[in-house]
Amino acid sequence: MYQSDTEMLFPSRVIASLAPLRGPAWKSLVEKVAPQPDGEPDTVAFGLLMVRLNGCVTCQADSYKAMRGCTTCAQQSVCRFKEADTELVKLFKQAKKDVDDYLESGKRLEA
C-alpha cells in the first residue's frame, strides 16, 4: 500500500507545516516562503534545501520514509537537525544561490 502523502521530491505544500518546529529564525524563513506560489525562486530553493536535508533523491516508494509520507519525513528531518536555526537559514541561502546561479546560466532541462 502506498502513502498518498508521498511524492517524488519534497512538495511545497508541506512548507507551512514546518514553521512551528524550531525557533524564530526558522519560523520567519518558513513564513516568508510558504505563501509564495510554486516555481518562485524562494520556493524552489526551499525545496532544494529540504531535498538535501531529507535525502529525497534516494527515497524509494517502498522505503520506511516513503511509507510515512513527505510531511512526516520533512517534519522529522527538521526536528532532528542538530545544529542551530541559523545553520538551516544558511543552508537555505546556499540553496537560493544555487537556484539563482542555475537560472542565470540560462540552462534549460530537455526532455
Buried (B, 14 or more C-beta within 10 A) or exposed (E): EEBEBBBEBBBBEBBEBBBEBBEEBBBEBBEEBBEBEEEBBBBBBBBBBBBBBBEBEEBEEEEEBBBBBBBBBBBBBBEEBEEEBEEBBEBBEBBBEBBEEEEEEEEEEEE
